[in-house]
């Protein structure tokens, strides 16, 4: 039973930075892809960034050049470095992981961590 635990959220001023962490209960190498989603009040959940087992990364246009997703296999952890934060980045950020189990796709979610960007 995979568990994902996010941390690192908080209150930050516009232009500031935060690094989110997602720690898995097992090796993250088992996941085909991992990513970060976010959901702001009144809006649908949005895919922010993904990273594959091979290290390929993708980002939603609004965060390109500001956010960076990375992973540390030894620590079973995926990170999201967020720089130049803006009020529009305020949301609950969720870690997500996907893998193949018995030929079926299985998706896992963390509980979320709140990021608030405000002066």
C-alpha positions as CSV (number, residue, x, y, z in Angstrom):
1,X,0.0,0.0,0.0
2,X,1.8,3.1,-1.3
3,X,1.6,6.3,0.8
4,X,2.7,9.7,-0.4
5,X,3.3,12.5,2.1
6,X,3.8,16.1,1.0
7,X,5.4,18.8,3.0
8,X,7.0,22.2,2.5
9,X,4.0,24.4,1.9
10,X,3.3,27.6,3.8
11,X,2.9,31.3,3.5
12,X,5.4,33.2,1.2
13,X,5.5,36.7,-0.2
14,X,5.2,37.3,-3.9
15,X,8.6,36.7,-5.6
16,X,9.6,34.3,-2.9
17,X,10.4,30.6,-3.2
18,X,9.4,27.3,-1.6
19,X,10.4,23.7,-2.1
20,X,7.8,21.0,-1.8
21,X,8.7,17.4,-0.9
22,X,6.8,14.2,-1.5
23,X,8.1,11.2,0.4
24,X,6.9,7.8,-0.7
25,X,6.6,4.7,1.5
26,X,8.6,2.7,-0.9
27,X,11.1,3.1,-3.8
28,X,10.0,5.7,-6.3
29,X,11.7,3.8,-9.0
30,X,8.6,1.6,-9.2
31,X,6.6,4.5,-10.6
32,X,6.4,5.1,-14.3
33,X,5.7,8.8,-13.7
34,X,5.3,11.1,-10.8
35,X,4.0,14.6,-10.7
36,X,2.6,17.6,-8.9
37,X,-1.0,18.9,-9.3
38,X,-2.5,21.9,-7.7
39,X,-6.0,23.1,-7.0
40,X,-6.9,26.7,-6.2
41,X,-10.3,27.7,-4.7
42,X,-13.1,27.5,-7.2
43,X,-10.8,26.0,-9.9
44,X,-10.3,22.5,-11.3
45,X,-7.2,20.5,-10.3
46,X,-4.3,21.3,-12.7
47,X,-1.3,19.2,-13.6
48,X,1.8,21.3,-12.9
49,X,4.8,19.1,-13.5
50,X,5.7,15.5,-14.2
51,X,8.9,13.5,-14.1
52,X,9.4,10.0,-15.5
53,X,11.5,7.1,-14.3
54,X,14.1,8.1,-16.9
55,X,14.1,11.7,-15.7
56,X,12.1,13.4,-18.4
57,X,10.2,16.4,-17.2
58,X,7.3,18.4,-18.4
59,X,5.6,21.6,-17.1
60,X,2.4,23.5,-17.6
61,X,3.2,26.7,-19.5
62,X,2.4,29.0,-16.6
63,X,5.2,27.6,-14.5
64,X,7.9,27.1,-17.1
65,X,11.2,28.8,-16.1
66,X,10.0,29.2,-12.5
67,X,9.3,25.7,-11.2
68,X,11.6,22.6,-11.3
69,X,10.6,19.0,-10.5
70,X,13.3,16.6,-9.4
71,X,13.8,13.4,-7.5
72,X,16.1,11.6,-5.2
73,X,15.8,7.9,-5.5
74,X,17.8,7.2,-2.4
75,X,15.4,9.3,-0.3
76,X,12.2,8.0,-2.1
77,X,11.4,11.7,-2.6
78,X,10.2,13.9,-5.4
79,X,10.6,17.7,-5.1
80,X,9.0,20.7,-6.6
81,X,11.2,23.8,-6.4
82,X,9.0,26.9,-6.9
83,X,10.7,30.2,-7.5
84,X,9.3,33.7,-8.3
85,X,6.0,32.8,-6.8
86,X,2.9,34.8,-7.6
87,X,-0.5,35.0,-6.0
88,X,-1.8,32.9,-8.9
89,X,0.3,30.0,-7.6
90,X,-1.8,29.9,-4.4
91,X,-3.3,26.4,-4.2
92,X,-3.2,23.1,-2.5
93,X,-0.4,21.1,-4.1
94,X,-0.8,17.3,-4.4
95,X,1.8,14.7,-5.2
96,X,0.8,12.0,-7.6
97,X,2.4,8.7,-8.7
98,X,1.5,6.1,-11.2
99,X,2.7,2.5,-11.8
100,X,1.6,-0.7,-13.4
101,X,0.4,-3.4,-11.1
102,X,-0.6,-6.8,-12.6
103,X,-0.9,-5.1,-16.1
104,X,-3.2,-2.4,-14.7
105,X,-2.5,1.3,-14.1
106,X,-2.6,2.3,-10.5
107,X,-2.7,6.0,-9.4
108,X,-1.8,7.3,-5.9
109,X,-2.3,10.7,-4.3
110,X,-0.9,12.5,-1.3
111,X,-3.0,14.5,1.1
112,X,-1.9,17.8,-0.2
113,X,0.1,20.8,1.2
114,X,-1.2,24.4,1.2
115,X,0.8,27.1,-0.6
116,X,-0.3,30.6,0.0
117,X,1.4,33.5,-1.8
118,X,0.5,36.9,-0.3
119,X,2.0,40.1,1.0
